[in-house]
């Protein structure tokens, strides 16, 4: 059983969530996935509740950084005449 001293919440884009959960599972870090949707663009994402031991906090953050990507999206805006 893993001893958890802190709880972390991470909001992850839907494209990255499976890889993120796999990376955290390899580290034996408990993760709970909650489906959610984003604010500005209304995109699907997941909120991950992550149980973290203080000794591996930096490793968990590094795993999140490695598995989650930043994306640029272009929106088509209709021109009003």
C-alpha positions in Angstrom: 0.0 0.0 0.0 1.3 3.5 -0.9 1.5 6.1 1.8 0.0 9.4 0.6 0.8 12.6 2.4 -0.7 15.2 -0.1 -3.4 15.4 -2.7 -2.7 17.1 -6.1 -5.2 18.1 -8.7 -4.1 18.3 -12.4 -6.3 19.3 -15.3 -5.1 17.4 -18.4 -6.2 17.7 -22.0 -8.1 14.6 -23.3 -5.3 13.8 -25.8 -2.8 13.4 -22.9 -4.7 11.8 -20.2 -4.1 8.1 -21.0 -0.3 8.6 -21.3 -0.3 10.6 -18.0 -2.2 7.9 -16.1 0.2 5.2 -17.4 3.2 7.3 -16.4 1.9 7.8 -12.9 0.8 4.2 -12.6 4.4 3.0 -13.4 5.5 5.1 -10.4 2.8 3.4 -8.2 1.1 6.8 -7.7 -2.7 6.5 -7.0 -4.8 8.5 -9.6 -8.5 9.1 -9.8 -9.8 10.4 -13.1 -12.8 12.8 -13.3 -14.3 13.8 -16.7 -14.6 17.5 -17.2 -14.8 20.1 -19.9 -12.7 23.2 -20.5 -13.5 26.9 -20.1 -12.6 29.1 -23.0 -12.7 26.6 -25.9 -15.0 24.1 -24.2 -12.7 21.3 -25.0 -12.8 17.9 -23.2 -10.3 17.3 -20.4 -9.9 15.3 -17.3 -9.2 16.3 -13.8 -6.8 13.9 -12.1 -6.7 13.6 -8.4 -3.2 12.4 -7.5 -2.1 11.0 -4.2 1.5 12.2 -3.6 4.1 11.3 -1.1 6.3 14.4 -0.4 9.5 12.5 -1.3 8.3 11.9 -4.9 6.5 15.2 -5.5 9.2 16.5 -7.9 9.2 13.2 -9.8 5.4 13.4 -10.2 5.5 17.0 -11.5 8.3 15.9 -13.9 6.1 13.0 -15.1 3.2 15.4 -15.7 5.4 17.8 -17.6 6.8 15.0 -19.8 3.4 13.5 -20.7 1.3 16.6 -21.2 1.9 18.8 -24.3 1.1 22.4 -24.9 -1.0 22.9 -28.1 -1.8 25.9 -30.4 -5.3 25.9 -31.9 -6.6 28.2 -34.6 -10.2 29.3 -34.6 -12.1 30.4 -37.7 -13.9 33.6 -36.9 -16.7 34.6 -39.3 -16.3 38.1 -40.8 -19.3 40.3 -40.3 -19.9 42.5 -43.4 
